[in-house]
């Protein structure tokens, strides 16, 4: 059976350490204008979208191209999927055409169903529940910046919505062992099952009463938009409910000296984070965005065996 990447728990700590090393190598090679074009040479990868995308589409398309493959971009609304074709049929058809499926979609249960029937790897490029490729790049960005210090000695502060990014940070902390302090407004907590399992696996996963508590001792501070895709009708209520959860310079000053600021982008300056923080020396948001490409190249190499 193929190895899939639907949740962050699909790989082990040892596999992640291998991927981080490989990501570093691929990044250095790209800066020297060297590309590993043999791994996917001449092989197509289906990249499926039911949600808008900028970084995910460009980073995956570049990653596939630089590995020698060809990305077939499919908007699911224009496919037979949208007309009700069974996912079990789609999975088996794709398996006979392409070498892998990358999908950015709403329902994670659909990815699980695809993977159940596919004979090729399925990669979660974002669902409403999780965003593992983003956190893969985020953790690599932290590793790049900690000058050889052990990842396990770091503490990440998550401030804001307990949505797909918070869920994935919980799983990453459980697998990799770093500290995670979460501060989410009442009514916007992460998935209960994901949170309980992460806290059971890693006692350094903690839920804090306020952003100020969460950032104390943190070496990394991260957040996401208050109103994610599909939640636009809730925007006015969310802005009210998330009052006090904006990351600003005063909050960053309470974290550890030289703490990093991460954001998966796109950001809404002035809402979840100030422009001052986004443009500060602490901000590594563009390194983080770039690292989507390198980390996903390593991931595709690992999941799709070379011929």
C-alpha positions as CSV (number, residue, x, y, z in Angstrom):
1,X,0.0,0.0,0.0
2,X,1.2,3.5,-0.7
3,X,2.2,5.9,2.1
4,X,-0.1,8.9,2.3
5,X,0.2,12.3,3.9
6,X,-3.2,13.3,5.1
7,X,-2.5,14.1,8.8
8,X,0.8,15.0,10.4
9,X,0.6,11.7,12.3
10,X,1.0,9.7,9.1
11,X,4.8,9.9,9.4
12,X,7.1,9.2,12.4
13,X,9.6,11.5,14.0
14,X,12.4,9.7,12.3
15,X,10.8,10.1,8.9
16,X,10.4,13.9,9.6
17,X,14.0,14.2,10.6
18,X,15.0,12.6,7.3
19,X,12.6,15.0,5.4
20,X,14.0,18.0,7.2
21,X,17.6,17.0,6.2
22,X,16.5,16.4,2.7
23,X,14.6,19.7,2.5
24,X,17.8,21.5,3.5
25,X,19.8,19.7,0.8
26,X,17.2,20.4,-1.9
27,X,17.0,24.1,-0.9
28,X,20.8,24.5,-1.1
29,X,20.9,22.7,-4.5
30,X,18.2,25.0,-5.8
31,X,20.2,28.1,-4.8
32,X,23.0,26.7,-6.8
33,X,20.6,26.2,-9.7
34,X,20.8,22.4,-9.5
35,X,17.6,20.4,-9.7
36,X,16.8,16.8,-9.1
37,X,15.0,16.3,-12.4
38,X,15.2,12.5,-12.5
39,X,13.0,11.5,-9.6
40,X,9.7,12.3,-11.3
41,X,11.0,12.5,-14.9
42,X,8.1,12.3,-17.3
43,X,5.6,11.4,-14.6
44,X,2.3,13.3,-14.0
45,X,0.9,14.3,-10.6
46,X,-2.8,15.3,-10.3
47,X,-3.2,18.5,-8.2
48,X,-6.8,18.9,-7.3
49,X,-8.5,22.1,-6.0
50,X,-11.9,22.8,-4.6
51,X,-10.5,25.9,-2.7
52,X,-8.7,29.0,-4.0
53,X,-4.9,28.9,-3.7
54,X,-1.8,30.9,-4.3
55,X,1.2,29.4,-2.4
56,X,-0.1,25.8,-2.4
57,X,-0.6,25.8,-6.2
58,X,2.6,27.5,-7.1
59,X,4.8,25.7,-4.6
60,X,3.5,22.2,-5.6
61,X,3.6,23.0,-9.3
62,X,7.2,24.2,-9.0
63,X,8.1,21.2,-6.8
64,X,6.7,18.7,-9.3
65,X,8.3,20.5,-12.3
66,X,11.7,20.7,-10.6
67,X,11.6,17.0,-9.8
68,X,11.1,16.4,-13.5
69,X,7.3,15.7,-13.4
70,X,4.3,17.4,-14.7
71,X,1.5,18.8,-12.6
72,X,-2.0,18.3,-14.0
73,X,-4.1,21.0,-12.3
74,X,-7.8,20.1,-11.9
75,X,-10.5,22.3,-10.5
76,X,-12.9,19.9,-8.9
77,X,-15.9,22.0,-9.8
78,X,-15.1,21.4,-13.5
79,X,-14.7,17.6,-13.0
80,X,-17.1,14.6,-12.9
81,X,-16.4,14.6,-9.1
82,X,-18.7,17.7,-8.9
83,X,-21.5,15.7,-10.7
84,X,-21.4,13.0,-8.2
85,X,-18.9,10.4,-9.5
86,X,-18.1,8.0,-6.6
87,X,-14.8,8.8,-5.0
88,X,-13.9,5.1,-5.1
89,X,-14.2,5.3,-8.9
90,X,-12.2,8.6,-9.2
91,X,-9.4,7.1,-7.0
92,X,-9.0,4.0,-9.1
93,X,-9.1,6.0,-12.4
94,X,-6.5,8.5,-11.2
95,X,-4.3,5.6,-10.0
96,X,-4.1,4.3,-13.6
97,X,-3.2,7.8,-15.0
98,X,-0.9,9.6,-12.5
99,X,1.8,8.8,-9.9
100,X,0.3,10.8,-7.0
101,X,-2.7,13.0,-6.0
102,X,-2.3,16.3,-4.2
103,X,-5.6,17.7,-3.1
104,X,-6.7,21.0,-1.5
105,X,-10.3,20.4,-0.4
106,X,-13.0,21.1,2.2
107,X,-13.8,17.6,3.6
108,X,-11.0,15.6,4.9
109,X,-13.2,12.5,4.9
110,X,-13.1,12.7,1.0
111,X,-9.2,12.4,1.2
112,X,-9.5,9.4,3.4
113,X,-11.9,7.8,1.0
114,X,-9.6,8.6,-2.0
115,X,-6.7,7.0,-0.1
116,X,-8.7,3.9,0.7
117,X,-9.2,3.1,-3.0
118,X,-6.1,4.6,-4.6
119,X,-2.9,2.7,-5.3
120,X,-0.9,5.9,-5.4
121,X,0.0,8.4,-2.6
122,X,-2.6,11.0,-1.5
123,X,-1.2,14.3,-0.1
124,X,-3.4,16.7,1.9
125,X,-2.7,20.2,0.6
126,X,-5.3,21.6,3.0
127,X,-8.7,20.6,4.4
128,X,-10.9,22.3,6.9
129,X,-9.5,20.0,9.5
130,X,-5.7,20.1,8.8
131,X,-2.9,21.7,6.9
132,X,0.1,19.3,7.3
133,X,2.2,20.6,4.3
134,X,2.2,24.1,5.8
135,X,3.3,22.9,9.2
136,X,5.9,20.7,7.6
137,X,7.4,23.9,6.1
138,X,6.9,25.8,9.3
139,X,8.8,23.4,11.4
140,X,11.6,23.3,8.9
141,X,11.7,27.1,9.0
142,X,12.2,26.9,12.8
143,X,15.0,24.4,12.4
144,X,16.8,26.6,10.0
145,X,16.7,29.5,12.5
146,X,17.6,27.8,15.8
147,X,21.3,27.4,15.0
148,X,21.6,23.7,15.8
149,X,19.5,23.8,19.0
150,X,17.3,20.8,19.4
151,X,13.8,21.2,18.1
152,X,12.5,19.6,21.3
153,X,13.8,22.5,23.3
154,X,11.6,25.0,21.5
155,X,8.2,26.3,22.5
156,X,5.6,27.4,20.0
157,X,2.8,29.8,21.0
158,X,-0.3,29.5,18.9
159,X,-2.5,32.6,19.1
160,X,-6.0,32.7,17.6
161,X,-8.4,30.4,15.8
162,X,-8.4,26.7,16.8
163,X,-8.9,25.7,13.2
164,X,-6.9,23.5,10.7
165,X,-3.5,25.1,11.5
166,X,-4.0,24.8,15.3
167,X,-5.1,21.1,14.8
168,X,-1.9,20.4,12.8
169,X,0.4,22.2,15.2
170,X,-1.1,19.9,17.9
171,X,-0.3,16.8,15.9
172,X,3.2,18.1,15.1
173,X,4.0,18.8,18.8
174,X,2.8,15.3,19.6
175,X,5.0,13.6,17.0
176,X,8.1,15.9,17.3
177,X,8.1,16.6,21.0
178,X,8.4,20.4,21.1
179,X,6.4,22.6,23.5
180,X,3.1,24.1,22.3
181,X,1.1,26.8,24.2
182,X,-2.3,27.6,22.7
183,X,-4.5,30.6,23.4
184,X,-7.8,30.4,21.5
185,X,-11.0,32.4,22.3
186,X,-13.9,30.5,23.9
187,X,-15.9,28.8,21.3
188,X,-12.9,28.6,18.9
189,X,-10.9,25.7,20.3
190,X,-9.2,23.1,18.3
191,X,-10.8,19.7,17.5
192,X,-11.4,18.0,20.9
193,X,-10.1,14.6,19.9
194,X,-7.0,15.9,18.3
195,X,-6.3,18.1,21.3
196,X,-6.8,15.3,23.9
197,X,-4.6,12.9,22.0
198,X,-1.8,15.5,21.6
199,X,-1.9,16.4,25.3
200,X,-1.8,12.7,26.2
201,X,1.3,12.1,24.0
202,X,3.1,15.3,24.9
203,X,2.7,16.9,28.4
204,X,4.2,20.1,27.0
205,X,1.0,20.8,25.1
206,X,-0.8,23.4,27.1
207,X,-4.0,25.5,26.7
208,X,-3.5,29.0,28.1
209,X,-6.1,31.5,29.3
210,X,-4.7,34.4,27.4
211,X,-2.2,35.2,24.6
212,X,0.0,36.8,27.2
213,X,0.3,33.6,29.1
214,X,0.9,31.6,25.9
215,X,3.9,33.7,24.7
216,X,5.8,33.6,28.0
217,X,8.8,31.5,27.3
218,X,7.9,30.9,23.7
219,X,10.7,30.8,21.1
220,X,8.1,31.0,18.2
221,X,4.8,32.9,18.0
222,X,2.4,32.0,15.2
223,X,-1.2,32.8,14.2
224,X,-3.6,32.7,11.2
225,X,-6.4,34.8,9.9
226,X,-9.4,35.1,12.2
227,X,-11.8,34.4,9.3
228,X,-10.7,31.5,7.2
229,X,-12.1,30.5,3.7
230,X,-15.7,29.5,4.0
231,X,-16.3,31.5,7.2
232,X,-16.8,34.9,5.6
233,X,-20.4,35.2,6.8
234,X,-19.0,35.0,10.4
235,X,-16.4,37.8,9.9
236,X,-18.1,40.5,12.0
237,X,-18.8,38.2,14.9
238,X,-15.3,36.7,14.7
239,X,-13.6,40.1,14.8
240,X,-15.5,40.9,18.0
241,X,-14.8,37.5,19.6
242,X,-11.1,37.6,18.7
243,X,-10.6,41.0,20.3
244,X,-7.4,40.8,22.4
245,X,-5.9,38.0,20.3
246,X,-4.0,40.2,17.8
247,X,-0.2,39.6,17.7
248,X,1.5,43.0,18.1
249,X,4.9,44.2,19.2
250,X,3.9,44.4,22.8
251,X,2.9,40.7,22.8
252,X,6.0,39.7,20.9
253,X,8.1,41.5,23.5
254,X,6.8,39.1,26.2
255,X,8.1,36.1,24.3
256,X,11.7,34.9,24.5
257,X,14.4,37.3,23.1
258,X,14.8,36.7,19.3
259,X,11.5,34.8,19.2
260,X,10.4,34.1,15.6
261,X,7.0,35.1,14.2
262,X,5.3,32.8,11.7
263,X,2.2,33.2,9.6
264,X,1.0,30.8,6.9
265,X,-0.3,33.7,4.8
266,X,-2.3,35.4,3.4
267,X,-2.4,37.8,6.3
268,X,-4.9,40.5,7.2
269,X,-2.6,43.2,8.6
270,X,-4.3,45.0,11.5
271,X,-6.6,42.1,12.3
272,X,-4.7,39.0,13.6
273,X,-1.3,40.6,13.4
274,X,0.0,44.2,13.0
275,X,2.0,45.3,10.0
276,X,4.8,46.2,12.4
277,X,5.2,42.6,13.4
278,X,4.9,41.3,9.8
279,X,7.7,43.5,8.7
280,X,9.8,43.1,11.9
281,X,13.2,41.3,12.1
282,X,11.3,38.5,14.1
283,X,9.1,37.8,11.0
284,X,10.2,34.8,8.9
285,X,7.0,34.7,6.9
286,X,8.6,34.8,3.5
287,X,11.2,32.2,4.3
288,X,8.3,30.1,5.6
289,X,6.4,30.6,2.3
290,X,9.5,29.7,0.3
291,X,10.1,26.6,2.3
292,X,6.7,25.2,1.2
293,X,8.4,24.5,-2.1
294,X,11.5,22.8,-0.7
295,X,9.7,20.7,2.0
296,X,7.1,19.5,-0.6
297,X,9.9,18.5,-3.0
298,X,11.3,16.3,-0.2
299,X,7.9,15.0,0.7
300,X,7.1,14.0,-2.9
301,X,10.4,12.3,-3.3
302,X,9.8,10.3,-0.2
303,X,6.2,9.3,-0.9
304,X,6.6,8.5,-4.6
305,X,9.3,5.9,-5.3
306,X,11.7,6.6,-8.2
307,X,11.3,4.3,-11.2
